[in-house]
């Protein structure tokens, strides 16, 4: 933290799931999470970003006993928490914020697949599904050109 100015925000992104093993959870569950969140909060970071690897957030955020990992992060760390995982679904994002599971939500794959996401949601248009091919430069360029011309 000494390498950055005092007003430079520093956050840590965590996930209890794995990209190639969606069933994996931290072996100690909430106990492990509490240790991790307390240790990070003690290092002077400004926020925690809890990811669900692009899957249904509620499915991957629930700990045994019903609480969510993001809710536990807020309680234990006292830091703002960003939730990630399927937040392009406005109902899910609203539920996460309204029910106090997180302070902010982030949108990744849903935004990559729909660069005009706010417009689509505003006009109640369907959303395109994320495809890993979208990460290829040619596909990304084609999507950007399509978005710029206003075609969906």
SEFI-763688 format. One line per 3 residues: their letters; for each residue z, y, x of N, C-alpha, C, O, CB. Coordinates in Angstrom, 2 decimals, padded with zeros to 5 digits. Glycine has a CB too. Example, Ala and Ser with C-alpha at 12.3 -4.5 7.8 and 13.67 -1.06 7.14 Angstrom:
% SEFI-763688
as) 007.80,-005.69,013.19,007.80,-004.50,012.30,007.80,-003.30,013.20,008.46,-003.32,014.24,009.05,-004.47,011.31  007.08,-002.25,012.85,007.14,-001.06,013.67,007.87,000.03,012.90,008.04,001.14,013.41,005.72,-000.60,014.08
This chain:
% SEFI-763688
xxx) 000.00,-001.19,000.82,000.00,000.00,000.00,000.00,001.26,000.87,-000.35,002.33,000.39,001.20,000.00,-000.94  000.39,001.13,002.11,000.39,002.29,002.99,-001.01,002.74,003.34,-001.20,003.86,003.81,001.17,001.99,004.26  -002.00,001.89,003.13,-003.37,002.21,003.50,-004.06,003.11,002.48,-005.18,003.57,002.71,-004.17,000.94,003.68
xxx) -003.40,003.36,001.35,-004.01,004.19,000.31,-003.14,005.40,000.01,-001.92,005.35,000.23,-004.24,003.36,-000.98  -003.74,006.47,-000.49,-002.93,007.64,-000.87,-001.98,007.28,-002.02,-002.23,006.31,-002.75,-003.85,008.82,-001.27  -000.94,008.03,-002.19,000.07,007.75,-003.22,-000.51,007.73,-004.63,-000.02,007.00,-005.49,001.18,008.78,-003.15
xxx) -001.56,008.54,-004.88,-002.13,008.60,-006.22,-003.26,007.58,-006.45,-003.94,007.64,-007.47,-002.65,009.99,-006.49  -003.45,006.67,-005.51,-004.49,005.64,-005.62,-003.92,004.46,-006.40,-002.94,003.85,-005.97,-004.99,005.19,-004.19  -004.54,004.13,-007.53,-004.05,003.02,-008.36,-004.41,001.68,-007.75,-005.53,001.47,-007.30,-004.63,003.12,-009.78
xxx) -003.43,000.80,-007.73,-003.64,-000.55,-007.21,-003.17,-001.55,-008.27,-002.05,-001.47,-008.77,-002.86,-000.75,-005.86  -004.04,-002.48,-008.59,-003.70,-003.52,-009.55,-003.99,-004.88,-008.97,-004.67,-005.02,-007.95,-004.45,-003.33,-010.86  -003.47,-005.89,-009.64,-003.69,-007.28,-009.22,-004.22,-008.05,-010.42,-003.69,-007.97,-011.52,-002.37,-007.93,-008.68
xxx) -005.31,-008.79,-010.16,-005.91,-009.63,-011.20,-005.46,-011.07,-010.96,-005.56,-011.59,-009.85,-007.48,-009.52,-011.21  -004.97,-011.70,-012.02,-004.47,-013.07,-011.95,-005.05,-013.89,-013.09,-005.49,-013.36,-014.11,-002.94,-013.09,-012.00  -005.05,-015.19,-012.89,-005.40,-016.11,-013.95,-004.64,-017.40,-013.75,-004.56,-017.91,-012.63,-006.93,-016.36,-014.00
xxx) -004.09,-017.93,-014.82,-003.44,-019.23,-014.70,-004.44,-020.36,-014.94,-004.11,-021.53,-014.77,-002.28,-019.34,-015.70  -005.65,-020.01,-015.33,-006.71,-021.00,-015.49,-007.60,-020.97,-014.26,-007.51,-020.06,-013.43,-007.54,-020.74,-016.78  -008.47,-021.95,-014.15,-009.40,-022.01,-013.03,-010.82,-021.99,-013.57,-011.09,-022.51,-014.66,-009.15,-023.28,-012.17
xxx) -011.72,-021.41,-012.81,-013.12,-021.30,-013.23,-013.73,-022.67,-013.52,-014.50,-022.81,-014.47,-013.94,-020.59,-012.15  -013.38,-023.66,-012.72,-013.97,-024.99,-012.90,-013.03,-026.00,-013.52,-013.34,-027.19,-013.56,-014.44,-025.50,-011.58  -011.88,-025.56,-014.01,-010.93,-026.45,-014.66,-010.22,-025.66,-015.74,-009.15,-025.09,-015.51,-009.92,-027.06,-013.64
xxx) -010.81,-025.64,-016.93,-010.30,-024.80,-018.02,-008.98,-025.30,-018.60,-008.32,-024.57,-019.34,-011.32,-024.72,-019.11  -008.59,-026.52,-018.29,-007.34,-027.08,-018.78,-006.16,-026.73,-017.88,-005.01,-026.82,-018.31,-007.47,-028.59,-018.92  -006.43,-026.34,-016.64,-005.36,-026.07,-015.68,-004.50,-024.90,-016.13,-005.00,-023.90,-016.65,-005.95,-025.78,-014.30
xxx) -003.20,-025.05,-015.93,-002.23,-023.98,-016.13,-001.25,-024.05,-014.97,-001.11,-025.10,-014.34,-001.50,-024.09,-017.52  -000.57,-022.97,-014.67,000.43,-022.99,-013.63,001.45,-024.08,-013.95,001.95,-024.14,-015.07,001.12,-021.60,-013.50  001.74,-024.94,-013.00,002.61,-026.11,-013.28,003.96,-025.75,-013.90,004.46,-026.47,-014.76,002.85,-026.87,-012.01
xxx) 004.55,-024.64,-013.46,005.86,-024.26,-013.98,005.81,-023.37,-015.20,006.84,-022.88,-015.66,006.63,-023.57,-012.93  004.61,-023.15,-015.75,004.46,-022.34,-016.97,005.09,-020.97,-016.88,004.84,-020.22,-015.94,005.04,-023.07,-018.13  005.91,-020.66,-017.88,006.55,-019.34,-017.96,007.46,-019.08,-016.76,007.58,-017.94,-016.30,007.35,-019.21,-019.25
xxx) 008.09,-020.12,-016.25,008.98,-019.96,-015.09,008.18,-019.45,-013.89,008.58,-018.49,-013.23,009.68,-021.31,-014.75  007.05,-020.11,-013.60,006.20,-019.66,-012.50,005.69,-018.24,-012.74,005.67,-017.42,-011.83,005.00,-020.62,-012.31  005.29,-017.98,-013.97,004.75,-016.66,-014.32,005.80,-015.57,-014.06,005.48,-014.52,-013.50,004.29,-016.63,-015.80
xxx) 007.03,-015.82,-014.47,008.08,-014.82,-014.26,008.29,-014.53,-012.78,008.44,-013.37,-012.38,009.40,-015.31,-014.88  008.29,-015.56,-011.97,008.47,-015.37,-010.51,007.32,-014.54,-009.95,007.54,-013.61,-009.17,008.54,-016.74,-009.78  006.10,-014.88,-010.34,004.91,-014.16,-009.85,004.93,-012.71,-010.30,004.72,-011.81,-009.49,003.62,-014.85,-010.34
xxx) 005.19,-012.46,-011.59,005.17,-011.10,-012.12,006.28,-010.24,-011.51,006.06,-009.07,-011.19,005.31,-011.12,-013.64  007.47,-010.81,-011.35,008.57,-010.05,-010.72,008.24,-009.70,-009.28,008.47,-008.58,-008.84,009.88,-010.86,-010.78  007.69,-010.65,-008.55,007.35,-010.42,-007.14,006.29,-009.33,-007.01,006.40,-008.46,-006.15,006.86,-011.71,-006.48
xxx) 005.28,-009.38,-007.85,004.22,-008.37,-007.78,004.72,-006.98,-008.18,004.38,-005.99,-007.54,003.05,-008.77,-008.67  005.53,-006.91,-009.23,006.06,-005.62,-009.68,006.89,-004.98,-008.57,006.92,-003.76,-008.44,006.91,-005.79,-010.96  007.58,-005.80,-007.79,008.40,-005.30,-006.70,007.61,-004.78,-005.51,008.18,-004.21,-004.59,009.31,-006.37,-006.23
xxx) 006.30,-004.97,-005.53,005.46,-004.52,-004.42,004.87,-003.14,-004.66,004.15,-002.62,-003.80,004.34,-005.50,-004.18  005.16,-002.54,-005.80,004.68,-001.19,-006.07,003.28,-001.09,-006.64,002.66,-000.03,-006.58,004.73,-000.41,-004.83  002.78,-002.19,-007.21,001.45,-002.11,-007.83,001.55,-001.32,-009.14,002.64,-001.09,-009.66,000.87,-003.54,-008.10
xxx) 000.39,-000.91,-009.65,000.36,-000.05,-010.84,000.06,-000.80,-012.13,000.44,-000.32,-013.20,-000.64,001.02,-010.65  -000.61,-001.95,-012.06,-000.91,-002.71,-013.26,-001.24,-004.16,-012.91,-001.51,-004.49,-011.76,-002.08,-002.07,-014.03  -001.21,-005.01,-013.95,-001.63,-006.40,-013.83,-002.82,-006.63,-014.74,-002.86,-006.12,-015.86,-000.46,-007.38,-014.19
xxx) -003.78,-007.37,-014.27,-004.98,-007.71,-015.04,-004.98,-009.23,-015.16,-005.18,-009.94,-014.17,-006.33,-007.17,-014.35  -004.76,-009.73,-016.36,-004.65,-011.17,-016.58,-005.94,-011.68,-017.21,-006.32,-011.27,-018.30,-003.42,-011.51,-017.48  -006.61,-012.58,-016.50,-007.92,-013.08,-016.93,-007.81,-014.46,-017.54,-006.94,-015.26,-017.18,-008.90,-013.11,-015.75
xxx) -008.71,-014.74,-018.46,-008.80,-016.05,-019.10,-010.13,-016.72,-018.81,-010.57,-017.58,-019.57,-008.60,-015.93,-020.60  -010.76,-016.33,-017.74,-012.00,-016.93,-017.27,-013.09,-016.98,-018.34,-013.85,-017.94,-018.42,-011.73,-018.33,-016.78  -013.17,-015.93,-019.15,-014.25,-015.81,-020.12,-014.14,-016.72,-021.32,-015.07,-016.80,-022.12,-015.53,-016.07,-019.46
xxx) -013.04,-017.39,-021.47,-012.84,-018.27,-022.61,-012.07,-017.54,-023.69,-011.68,-016.39,-023.53,-012.11,-019.56,-022.18  -011.85,-018.23,-024.80,-011.07,-017.67,-025.89,-009.69,-017.28,-025.38,-008.93,-018.13,-024.90,-010.96,-018.68,-027.06  -009.37,-016.03,-025.48,-008.14,-015.51,-024.90,-006.90,-016.21,-025.47,-006.05,-016.66,-024.70,-008.04,-014.02,-025.16
xxx) -006.80,-016.30,-026.77,-005.58,-016.85,-027.36,-005.36,-018.31,-026.92,-004.22,-018.75,-026.79,-005.64,-016.76,-028.88  -006.44,-019.02,-026.71,-006.34,-020.42,-026.27,-005.78,-020.52,-024.87,-004.96,-021.40,-024.59,-007.72,-021.09,-026.33  -006.18,-019.65,-023.99,-005.75,-019.74,-022.60,-004.54,-018.87,-022.29,-003.94,-019.02,-021.22,-006.88,-019.37,-021.68
xxx) -004.17,-017.97,-023.18,-003.04,-017.07,-022.91,-001.71,-017.61,-023.40,-000.66,-017.17,-022.94,-003.30,-015.74,-023.56  -001.73,-018.57,-024.32,-000.48,-019.11,-024.87,000.26,-019.98,-023.87,-000.32,-020.87,-023.23,-000.76,-019.92,-026.14  001.53,-019.71,-023.74,002.41,-020.54,-022.92,003.18,-021.46,-023.87,003.22,-021.23,-025.08,003.39,-019.66,-022.05
xxx) 003.80,-022.51,-023.31,004.65,-023.35,-024.14,005.72,-022.47,-024.74,006.28,-021.61,-024.06,005.27,-024.52,-023.33  006.02,-022.67,-026.00,007.01,-021.83,-026.67,006.36,-020.72,-027.47,007.03,-020.03,-028.23,007.96,-021.24,-025.65  005.03,-020.55,-027.32,004.30,-019.61,-028.16,004.03,-018.23,-027.60,003.10,-017.57,-028.06,005.01,-019.45,-029.39
xxx) 004.81,-017.77,-026.62,004.54,-016.44,-026.09,003.25,-016.45,-025.28,002.78,-017.51,-024.87,005.71,-015.94,-025.23  002.69,-015.28,-025.06,001.46,-015.20,-024.26,001.79,-014.78,-022.84,002.80,-014.12,-022.58,000.45,-014.20,-024.90  000.93,-015.19,-021.94,001.14,-014.85,-020.54,001.08,-013.33,-020.33,001.79,-012.79,-019.49,000.10,-015.55,-019.66
xxx) 000.23,-012.65,-021.10,000.14,-011.20,-020.97,001.39,-010.52,-021.52,001.88,-009.55,-020.94,-001.10,-010.68,-021.69  001.91,-011.03,-022.64,003.15,-010.49,-023.19,004.31,-010.67,-022.23,005.14,-009.78,-022.07,003.46,-011.15,-024.53  004.36,-011.85,-021.60,005.40,-012.11,-020.62,005.24,-011.19,-019.41,006.23,-010.70,-018.86,005.36,-013.59,-020.18
xxx) 004.01,-010.97,-018.99,003.75,-010.06,-017.86,004.26,-008.66,-018.17,004.86,-008.01,-017.31,002.24,-010.01,-017.53  004.02,-008.18,-019.38,004.50,-006.85,-019.77,006.02,-006.79,-019.73,006.61,-005.85,-019.20,004.00,-006.48,-021.18  006.65,-007.81,-020.31,008.12,-007.85,-020.40,008.77,-007.95,-019.02,009.71,-007.20,-018.72,008.55,-009.04,-021.26
xxx) 008.29,-008.85,-018.20,008.93,-009.11,-016.90,008.64,-007.99,-015.89,009.55,-007.55,-015.17,008.45,-010.45,-016.34  007.40,-007.55,-015.83,007.01,-006.58,-014.79,007.29,-005.13,-015.17,007.53,-004.29,-014.31,005.56,-006.74,-014.47  007.24,-004.85,-016.48,007.35,-003.45,-016.91,006.10,-002.64,-016.60,006.10,-001.42,-016.73,008.54,-002.81,-016.26
xxx) 005.04,-003.32,-016.19,003.78,-002.66,-015.83,002.78,-002.72,-016.97,002.89,-003.59,-017.83,003.18,-003.30,-014.57  001.80,-001.81,-017.00,000.70,-001.95,-017.95,-000.06,-003.25,-017.64,-000.23,-003.63,-016.49,-000.26,-000.72,-017.88  -000.50,-003.92,-018.70,-001.20,-005.19,-018.56,-002.56,-005.11,-019.25,-002.67,-004.64,-020.39,-000.36,-006.36,-019.14
xxx) -003.58,-005.57,-018.54,-004.94,-005.65,-019.07,-005.22,-007.11,-019.38,-004.99,-007.98,-018.54,-006.01,-005.06,-018.05  -005.71,-007.39,-020.59,-006.07,-008.76,-020.99,-007.58,-008.90,-020.94,-008.33,-007.99,-021.31,-005.53,-009.09,-022.42  -008.03,-010.07,-020.46,-009.45,-010.35,-020.34,-009.72,-011.75,-020.85,-008.92,-012.66,-020.64,-009.93,-010.19,-018.88
xxx) -010.86,-011.93,-021.53,-011.27,-013.24,-022.01,-011.69,-013.18,-023.47,-010.85,-013.29,-024.36,-010.15,-014.25,-021.83  -012.95,-012.99,-023.71,-013.46,-012.95,-025.08,-013.16,-011.65,-025.81,-013.19,-011.63,-027.04,-012.88,-014.09,-025.85  -012.89,-010.59,-025.09,-012.51,-009.32,-025.72,-013.69,-008.56,-026.32,-013.51,-007.48,-026.89,-011.82,-008.45,-024.73
xxx) -014.91,-009.11,-026.19,-016.05,-008.49,-026.88,-015.96,-008.76,-028.38,-016.68,-008.14,-029.17,-017.38,-009.03,-026.31  -015.09,-009.67,-028.78,-014.81,-009.92,-030.20,-013.82,-008.86,-030.66,-012.65,-008.90,-030.27,-014.25,-011.38,-030.44  -014.27,-007.90,-031.48,-013.39,-006.79,-031.84,-012.12,-007.21,-032.57,-011.08,-006.58,-032.40,-014.14,-005.81,-032.70
xxx) -012.18,-008.28,-033.36,-010.97,-008.75,-034.05,-009.94,-009.26,-033.06,-008.75,-008.99,-033.19,-011.32,-009.85,-035.07  -010.41,-010.01,-032.08,-009.50,-010.54,-031.07,-008.91,-009.40,-030.24,-007.70,-009.38,-030.00,-010.23,-011.55,-030.17  -009.74,-008.48,-029.81,-009.25,-007.35,-029.00,-008.22,-006.55,-029.78,-007.19,-006.14,-029.23,-010.42,-006.44,-028.58
xxx) -008.49,-006.31,-031.06,-007.55,-005.57,-031.90,-006.23,-006.30,-032.02,-005.17,-005.69,-031.94,-008.15,-005.33,-033.28  -006.30,-007.61,-032.23,-005.09,-008.42,-032.36,-004.25,-008.38,-031.07,-003.03,-008.27,-031.12,-005.46,-009.89,-032.72  -004.92,-008.47,-029.93,-004.22,-008.46,-028.64,-003.46,-007.14,-028.47,-002.31,-007.13,-028.03,-005.22,-008.66,-027.48
xxx) -004.10,-006.04,-028.82,-003.46,-004.73,-028.66,-002.42,-004.47,-029.74,-001.31,-004.02,-029.44,-004.52,-003.62,-028.68  -002.77,-004.73,-030.99,-001.86,-004.46,-032.11,-000.59,-005.30,-032.04,000.49,-004.81,-032.35,-002.56,-004.72,-033.42  -000.73,-006.55,-031.63,000.43,-007.44,-031.55,001.23,-007.27,-030.26,002.21,-007.98,-030.05,-000.02,-008.88,-031.68
xxx) 000.83,-006.34,-029.39,001.59,-006.02,-028.20,001.45,-006.99,-027.04,002.32,-007.04,-026.17,002.99,-005.91,-028.55  000.36,-007.77,-027.03,000.17,-008.72,-025.93,-000.30,-008.03,-024.65,-000.07,-008.54,-023.55,-000.83,-009.78,-026.33  -000.94,-006.88,-024.78,-001.47,-006.16,-023.61,-001.59,-004.68,-023.96,-001.55,-004.28,-025.12,-002.85,-006.73,-023.17
xxx) -001.74,-003.88,-022.92,-001.91,-002.44,-023.09,-003.37,-002.04,-023.16,-003.73,-001.05,-023.80,-001.24,-001.69,-021.96  -004.22,-002.81,-022.51,-005.66,-002.57,-022.47,-006.37,-003.91,-022.53,-005.78,-004.95,-022.24,-006.07,-001.76,-021.19  -007.65,-003.87,-022.90,-008.48,-005.07,-022.81,-009.68,-004.74,-021.94,-010.12,-003.59,-021.86,-008.93,-005.57,-024.23
xxx) -010.21,-005.76,-021.28,-011.43,-005.57,-020.49,-012.49,-006.54,-020.99,-012.19,-007.64,-021.45,-011.15,-005.78,-018.96  -013.70,-006.09,-020.90,-014.83,-006.88,-021.39,-015.74,-007.16,-020.20,-016.16,-006.24,-019.50,-015.61,-006.15,-022.54  -016.04,-008.42,-019.98,-016.87,-008.80,-018.84,-018.17,-009.42,-019.32,-019.17,-008.72,-019.49,-016.12,-009.77,-017.92
xxx) -018.17,-010.73,-019.54,-019.40,-011.44,-019.91,-020.03,-010.89,-021.18,-021.25,-010.79,-021.27,-019.11,-012.91,-020.09  -019.21,-010.52,-022.16,-019.75,-009.96,-023.40,-020.52,-008.68,-023.16,-021.52,-008.42,-023.82,-018.63,-009.71,-024.39  -020.04,-007.87,-022.21,-020.73,-006.62,-021.88,-021.97,-006.88,-021.03,-022.97,-006.18,-021.17,-019.79,-005.67,-021.15
xxx) -021.90,-007.89,-020.15,-023.08,-008.23,-019.36,-024.21,-008.72,-020.26,-025.38,-008.39,-020.04,-022.74,-009.29,-018.31  -023.86,-009.51,-021.26,-024.87,-010.05,-022.17,-025.36,-009.00,-023.16,-026.45,-009.13,-023.72,-024.30,-011.24,-022.92  -024.57,-007.97,-023.36,-024.89,-006.94,-024.35,-024.61,-005.57,-023.76,-023.58,-004.96,-024.07,-024.07,-007.14,-025.66
xxx) -025.51,-005.06,-022.92,-025.24,-003.76,-022.28,-025.10,-002.63,-023.29,-024.58,-001.56,-022.97,-026.35,-003.43,-021.31  -025.55,-002.86,-024.51,-025.41,-001.87,-025.59,-024.30,-002.29,-026.56,-024.38,-002.01,-027.75,-026.75,-001.70,-026.34  -023.28,-002.96,-026.05,-022.21,-003.51,-026.87,-021.60,-002.51,-027.86,-021.48,-002.85,-029.04,-021.14,-004.05,-025.99
xxx) -021.23,-001.31,-027.44,-020.65,-000.37,-028.42,-021.60,-000.08,-029.59,-021.17,000.00,-030.74,-020.28,000.94,-027.73  -022.88,000.07,-029.28,-023.86,000.32,-030.33,-023.98,-000.87,-031.28,-024.04,-000.70,-032.49,-025.24,000.64,-029.70  -024.00,-002.07,-030.72,-024.10,-003.27,-031.55,-022.89,-003.41,-032.46,-023.04,-003.73,-033.64,-024.24,-004.52,-030.66
xxx) -021.71,-003.19,-031.92,-020.51,-003.29,-032.74,-020.49,-002.22,-033.82,-020.13,-002.49,-034.97,-019.26,-003.18,-031.86  -020.87,-001.02,-033.45,-020.89,000.08,-034.42,-021.84,-000.21,-035.58,-021.54,000.13,-036.73,-021.30,001.37,-033.73  -022.98,-000.83,-035.28,-024.00,-001.10,-036.30,-023.92,-002.52,-036.87,-024.81,-002.96,-037.59,-025.38,-000.87,-035.73
xxx) -022.84,-003.24,-036.53,-022.63,-004.60,-037.02,-023.80,-005.53,-036.72,-024.18,-006.35,-037.55,-022.38,-004.57,-038.51  -024.36,-005.38,-035.50,-025.44,-006.26,-035.05,-024.85,-007.48,-034.34,-023.75,-007.41,-033.80,-026.42,-005.51,-034.11  -025.58,-008.57,-034.35,-025.11,-009.77,-033.68,-025.10,-009.55,-032.17,-025.81,-008.69,-031.64,-026.00,-010.98,-034.05
xxx) -024.29,-010.35,-031.50,-024.17,-010.25,-030.05,-024.90,-011.41,-029.39,-024.89,-012.53,-029.89,-022.69,-010.22,-029.62  -025.52,-011.12,-028.24,-026.16,-012.17,-027.45,-025.08,-012.92,-026.69,-024.09,-012.34,-026.25,-027.22,-011.58,-026.48  -025.30,-014.23,-026.53,-024.37,-015.05,-025.75,-024.65,-014.85,-024.27,-025.79,-014.62,-023.86,-024.50,-016.56,-026.14
xxx) -023.61,-014.94,-023.47,-023.75,-014.83,-022.03,-024.47,-016.06,-021.49,-024.20,-017.19,-021.91,-022.38,-014.66,-021.35  -025.37,-015.84,-020.57,-026.10,-016.90,-019.89,-026.01,-016.59,-018.40,-026.26,-015.45,-017.99,-027.62,-017.01,-020.39  -025.65,-017.58,-017.59,-025.50,-017.33,-016.14,-026.78,-016.80,-015.51,-026.72,-016.13,-014.48,-025.08,-018.61,-015.43
xxx) -027.93,-017.07,-016.11,-029.19,-016.53,-015.62,-029.22,-015.02,-015.65,-030.00,-014.39,-014.94,-030.35,-017.08,-016.42  -028.36,-014.43,-016.49,-028.29,-012.97,-016.58,-027.81,-012.35,-015.27,-028.00,-011.16,-015.04,-027.37,-012.55,-017.72  -027.19,-013.15,-014.43,-026.67,-012.63,-013.17,-027.74,-012.58,-012.08,-027.51,-012.04,-011.00,-025.52,-013.48,-012.70
xxx) -028.89,-013.13,-012.37,-030.00,-013.09,-011.42,-030.60,-011.69,-011.43,-030.71,-011.08,-012.50,-031.09,-014.17,-011.77  -030.99,-011.16,-010.29,-031.50,-009.78,-010.23,-032.65,-009.50,-011.20,-032.67,-008.44,-011.82,-031.96,-009.48,-008.84  -033.60,-010.41,-011.34,-034.74,-010.16,-012.22,-034.28,-010.05,-013.66,-034.74,-009.18,-014.40,-035.79,-011.27,-012.09
xxx) -033.38,-010.93,-014.08,-032.87,-010.90,-015.45,-032.07,-009.63,-015.69,-032.18,-009.01,-016.75,-032.01,-012.14,-015.74  -031.26,-009.24,-014.70,-030.45,-008.04,-014.83,-031.35,-006.82,-014.97,-031.08,-005.94,-015.79,-029.51,-007.89,-013.63  -032.39,-006.76,-014.18,-033.33,-005.65,-014.25,-034.01,-005.62,-015.61,-034.16,-004.55,-016.21,-034.37,-005.75,-013.12
xxx) -034.44,-006.78,-016.10,-035.10,-006.84,-017.40,-034.16,-006.39,-018.51,-034.57,-005.66,-019.41,-035.60,-008.27,-017.68  -032.87,-006.82,-018.45,-031.90,-006.40,-019.47,-031.68,-004.90,-019.41,-031.58,-004.25,-020.45,-030.57,-007.14,-019.27  -031.59,-004.34,-018.22,-031.38,-002.91,-018.07,-032.57,-002.13,-018.65,-032.38,-001.13,-019.34,-031.16,-002.54,-016.60
xxx) -033.78,-002.58,-018.35,-034.96,-001.91,-018.89,-035.00,-002.00,-020.41,-035.35,-001.03,-021.09,-036.23,-002.50,-018.30  -034.64,-003.17,-020.93,-034.63,-003.36,-022.39,-033.60,-002.42,-023.03,-033.88,-001.81,-024.06,-034.30,-004.83,-022.74  -032.43,-002.31,-022.42,-031.39,-001.46,-022.95,-031.82,000.01,-022.91,-031.59,000.75,-023.86,-030.10,-001.65,-022.16
xxx) -032.46,000.42,-021.80,-032.89,001.81,-021.65,-033.93,002.20,-022.70,-033.96,003.34,-023.16,-033.45,002.04,-020.26  -034.77,001.24,-023.09,-035.80,001.56,-024.08,-035.29,001.44,-025.49,-036.01,001.76,-026.44,-037.00,000.66,-023.91  -034.03,000.99,-025.66,-033.43,000.92,-026.99,-033.77,-000.34,-027.77,-033.44,-000.43,-028.95,-033.85,002.10,-027.78
xx) -034.42,-001.31,-027.13,-034.71,-002.56,-027.81,-033.56,-003.52,-027.62,-032.92,-003.53,-026.57,-036.02,-003.18,-027.29  -033.29,-004.34,-028.63,-032.22,-005.34,-028.49,-032.72,-006.72,-028.71,-031.95,-007.68,-028.62,-031.09,-005.06,-029.45
